[in-house]
């Protein structure tokens, strides 16, 4: 029975994580699809590049909440049904993976920074605070969201292992950290080249990676014009 409940909780967490709030918030607020400008990433940092701070903040909060809610529900209700630390950790990882590969949005999701932060805060508030503090310090000094996320992803598993020890939580945190770094591979390349966008930098040009399934835009300049002799 507990195994079945664990699987149901993990699936539910993945579905919650699959809600791409960057896209949803932009649609509701009448902003261009975040997958069509800036980095093309459906996340709060790219929404901020639209110039709408309210939309970016709302996206950040909702992406974090979808990491918090599944973990807290299982941590609260799970023990009476035989669900322990392993299920809590798996549920947090499932919500994070849902953000990266959302079933509702063609498995094309964001990089998972806000959702990972929500998961860590729910699993272990002190670990979450330590990881967020790392992000804030790096972002404050260097103004690169991607660099801050990469450094925080590296430090989070070490915080867990050094202070709270090994176990299912440490494994889940390590997997999330590795996935975060992998999802930032393009950002690492840009950082090395010095072409990475800084926090709050507004962009007007659309990226060259349209939304999956969308038709490529046509340009009037590509049409042939007849000229009089």
C-alpha positions as CSV (number, residue, x, y, z in Angstrom):
1,X,0.0,0.0,0.0
2,X,2.8,2.5,0.9
3,X,4.6,1.7,-2.4
4,X,1.4,2.5,-4.4
5,X,0.9,5.8,-2.4
6,X,4.6,6.7,-3.0
7,X,4.2,6.2,-6.7
8,X,1.0,8.3,-6.7
9,X,2.6,11.1,-4.8
10,X,5.6,11.1,-7.1
11,X,3.4,11.2,-10.2
12,X,1.3,14.0,-8.7
13,X,4.4,16.0,-7.8
14,X,5.7,15.6,-11.4
15,X,2.3,16.9,-12.8
16,X,2.4,19.9,-10.4
17,X,6.0,20.6,-11.5
18,X,4.9,20.5,-15.1
19,X,2.9,23.7,-14.7
20,X,5.2,26.2,-16.6
21,X,4.2,29.4,-14.8
22,X,6.5,31.6,-16.9
23,X,4.3,30.7,-19.9
24,X,1.0,30.8,-18.0
25,X,1.8,34.2,-16.3
26,X,2.9,35.8,-19.5
27,X,-0.3,34.6,-21.3
28,X,-2.5,35.9,-18.5
29,X,-0.7,39.3,-18.4
30,X,-0.5,39.7,-22.2
31,X,3.2,39.4,-22.4
32,X,5.1,37.7,-25.3
33,X,5.8,34.0,-24.8
34,X,9.1,33.8,-22.8
35,X,10.2,31.0,-25.1
36,X,10.3,33.6,-28.0
37,X,12.7,36.2,-26.6
38,X,15.9,36.5,-24.6
39,X,17.3,33.2,-23.7
40,X,14.1,31.4,-24.7
41,X,14.0,29.8,-21.2
42,X,10.6,29.7,-19.6
43,X,11.7,31.0,-16.2
44,X,11.6,34.1,-14.0
45,X,14.9,35.5,-15.1
46,X,13.9,35.5,-18.8
47,X,10.5,36.9,-18.0
48,X,12.3,39.8,-16.2
49,X,14.0,40.5,-19.6
50,X,10.6,41.5,-20.9
51,X,10.8,44.5,-18.6
52,X,7.7,43.4,-16.5
53,X,9.0,43.0,-13.0
54,X,5.6,42.0,-11.6
55,X,5.3,39.1,-14.0
56,X,8.9,38.0,-13.2
57,X,8.2,38.1,-9.5
58,X,4.9,36.2,-9.8
59,X,6.7,33.6,-12.0
60,X,9.5,33.2,-9.4
61,X,7.0,32.8,-6.5
62,X,4.8,30.3,-8.3
63,X,7.7,28.2,-9.6
64,X,9.0,28.1,-6.0
65,X,5.5,27.2,-4.6
66,X,5.2,24.2,-6.9
67,X,8.3,22.8,-5.3
68,X,7.2,23.5,-1.8
69,X,3.6,22.2,-1.9
70,X,4.1,18.5,-2.9
71,X,7.0,18.1,-0.4
72,X,5.1,19.7,2.5
73,X,2.0,17.6,1.8
74,X,3.9,14.4,1.8
75,X,6.0,15.4,4.8
76,X,2.8,16.2,6.7
77,X,0.4,13.5,5.6
78,X,3.0,10.8,4.7
79,X,4.0,9.4,8.1
80,X,0.5,8.2,9.0
81,X,0.6,6.2,5.7
82,X,4.1,4.8,6.1
83,X,5.8,7.4,3.8
84,X,9.1,8.6,5.0
85,X,12.2,10.6,4.0
86,X,12.7,8.6,0.8
87,X,9.3,9.5,-0.5
88,X,9.6,13.1,0.5
89,X,13.0,13.4,-1.3
90,X,11.6,11.5,-4.4
91,X,8.5,13.8,-4.5
92,X,10.8,16.9,-4.4
93,X,12.9,15.5,-7.2
94,X,9.8,14.7,-9.3
95,X,8.5,18.3,-9.0
96,X,11.8,19.6,-10.1
97,X,12.0,17.2,-13.0
98,X,8.4,18.2,-14.0
99,X,9.7,21.8,-14.3
100,X,12.6,20.7,-16.6
101,X,10.5,18.4,-18.7
102,X,6.8,19.5,-18.4
103,X,4.3,17.1,-19.8
104,X,1.8,19.9,-20.5
105,X,4.3,22.0,-22.5
106,X,5.9,19.5,-24.9
107,X,8.6,18.5,-22.3
108,X,10.3,21.9,-23.0
109,X,10.8,23.5,-19.6
110,X,13.0,25.9,-17.7
111,X,16.2,25.3,-15.8
112,X,14.6,24.7,-12.4
113,X,16.3,27.2,-10.1
114,X,13.2,28.5,-8.4
115,X,11.5,25.1,-8.1
116,X,14.7,23.6,-6.7
117,X,14.8,26.4,-4.1
118,X,11.2,25.6,-3.2
119,X,12.0,21.9,-2.8
120,X,15.1,22.6,-0.6
121,X,13.2,25.0,1.6
122,X,10.4,22.5,2.1
123,X,12.7,19.5,2.7
124,X,15.1,21.3,5.0
125,X,14.5,25.0,5.6
126,X,18.0,25.6,6.9
127,X,19.5,23.9,3.8
128,X,17.2,26.1,1.6
129,X,18.2,29.3,3.4
130,X,21.9,28.4,3.1
131,X,21.5,27.7,-0.7
132,X,19.5,30.8,-1.3
133,X,22.1,32.9,0.6
134,X,24.8,31.5,-1.7
135,X,22.7,32.4,-4.8
136,X,22.1,36.0,-3.5
137,X,25.8,36.6,-2.6
138,X,27.0,35.5,-6.0
139,X,24.2,37.2,-7.9
140,X,24.8,40.4,-5.9
141,X,28.5,40.5,-6.6
142,X,28.5,39.4,-10.3
143,X,25.0,40.2,-11.5
144,X,24.7,36.8,-13.3
145,X,21.7,34.7,-12.4
146,X,23.2,31.7,-14.2
147,X,26.5,31.9,-12.3
148,X,24.7,32.2,-9.0
149,X,22.6,29.2,-9.8
150,X,25.6,27.1,-10.8
151,X,27.5,27.9,-7.7
152,X,24.4,27.3,-5.5
153,X,23.9,23.9,-7.2
154,X,27.5,22.9,-6.4
155,X,27.3,24.0,-2.8
156,X,23.8,22.6,-1.9
157,X,24.8,18.9,-1.8
158,X,27.9,19.7,0.2
159,X,25.9,21.6,2.7
160,X,23.6,18.6,3.1
161,X,26.4,16.1,3.4
162,X,28.6,18.1,5.8
163,X,25.8,19.3,8.2
164,X,23.0,16.8,7.9
165,X,24.7,13.7,6.5
166,X,24.0,11.2,3.7
167,X,20.6,9.6,2.9
168,X,17.7,10.0,0.4
169,X,17.7,13.8,0.8
170,X,21.4,14.1,0.0
171,X,20.9,11.9,-3.1
172,X,17.9,14.0,-4.3
173,X,19.8,17.2,-3.7
174,X,22.9,15.9,-5.6
175,X,20.8,14.8,-8.6
176,X,19.1,18.2,-8.7
177,X,22.4,20.0,-8.5
178,X,23.8,17.9,-11.4
179,X,20.8,18.5,-13.5
180,X,20.9,22.3,-12.8
181,X,24.5,22.5,-13.9
182,X,23.7,20.4,-17.0
183,X,20.8,22.7,-17.9
184,X,23.1,25.7,-17.6
185,X,25.7,24.3,-20.1
186,X,24.9,27.0,-22.7
187,X,25.2,29.7,-20.0
188,X,28.6,28.3,-18.9
189,X,29.7,28.7,-22.5
190,X,28.4,32.3,-22.6
191,X,30.0,33.1,-19.3
192,X,33.4,31.9,-20.6
193,X,32.9,34.0,-23.7
194,X,31.7,37.0,-21.8
195,X,28.4,37.2,-23.7
196,X,26.1,36.1,-20.9
197,X,23.2,38.5,-20.1
198,X,23.2,40.1,-16.6
199,X,20.2,40.3,-14.2
200,X,17.5,42.7,-15.4
201,X,19.0,43.2,-18.8
202,X,16.1,43.9,-21.2
203,X,16.2,42.4,-24.6
204,X,14.0,43.2,-27.6
205,X,15.1,40.7,-30.2
206,X,13.4,37.3,-30.3
207,X,15.5,34.2,-30.0
208,X,15.8,31.9,-33.1
209,X,14.2,29.0,-31.3
210,X,10.4,29.2,-31.8
211,X,7.9,27.5,-29.6
212,X,7.6,23.8,-30.6
213,X,4.9,23.4,-33.2
214,X,4.7,27.1,-34.0
215,X,5.0,28.3,-37.5
216,X,8.1,30.1,-38.5
217,X,7.5,33.9,-38.9
218,X,7.5,35.3,-42.4
219,X,9.3,38.5,-43.3
220,X,8.2,40.9,-45.9
221,X,11.9,41.5,-46.8
222,X,12.0,37.9,-48.2
223,X,9.3,38.6,-50.8
224,X,10.2,39.4,-54.3
225,X,9.3,42.9,-55.6
226,X,8.8,43.8,-59.2
227,X,10.6,46.9,-60.4
228,X,9.5,49.0,-63.4
229,X,12.0,49.0,-66.3
